[in-house]
Amino acid sequence: MHPEKSIGEILAETKTELKDFFETRLQILQAEIRDKVSAWKSSLPLLLVAAAFLLMGWACMTFALIALLQAWFLPSAYSWLWAALIVTAVYMAAGLVLGRLGYKAIQSVGVAPTRTLEVLKQDQVSIQNEARTT
């Protein structure tokens, strides 16, 4: 026969199991947060470069508008205008492409700790199943 456990022993075992349970879940959460921060760190430079390209595009667009106003369709001044517009288009396109890449990288990772939530859902199901059997 199995000797019956005292309430103190049962409470001590329950306390130990709960402590292990929460420590494991905390470790899962910490690992997932580290992964997400790593992904954000790799996307941040892309977003900064995209912002720099967009700022350069804005400066070039300003130059193009100044050249347009100064020249007001004079044939000799078109070369300045078209050059500024081409550079503006290149910088804007580069900034938009890099910004989109950075945004997609962040969007693919997401913000919610999905692995931790999945483990907690599995725990909930197993606890419900265990409660039904007892």
Residue, then its C-alpha position, 0 to 999 in steps of 0.5 A: m500500500h501507498p502511505e497517504k501524504s499529509i496535507g503539508e506534503i501535498l501543498a509543498e509538492t503543489k507549490t514546487e510544481l507551480k513554481d516550476f510551471f511559472e518558471t518554465r513559462l517565464q523562460i519561454l516568454q523571455a526567449e520569445i521576447r529576445d527573438k522579437v527584439s532581435a528582429w526589430k533590431s535588424s529592421l530598425p537600420l532599414l527603416l532609418v536608411a529609408a527615412a534618410f532616403l525620403l529626406m533626401g528625396w524631399a530636399c531634391m524635390t524642393f530643389a526641383l521646385i526652386a529650379l522650376l520657379q526660377a526657370w519657368f520653362l526657360p530651355s536652358a534651365y530644364s536640365w537642372l529641373w529634370a536632373a533634380l526630378i530624376v534624383t528625387a524619383v530615385y531617392m523616393a523609390a529607394g526610400l519606399v522600397l527600404g521602408r516597405l522591406g523594414y515594415k514587412a520584416i516587423q509585420s512578419v514577426g508581430v508583437a504578441p508572444t505567439r509561442t508563449l500563448e500557444v503553450l499556455k493554451q495547451d496547458q489550459v487544455s491539459i488542465q481541463n482534461e485532467a480536471r475532467t478525469t478526476 
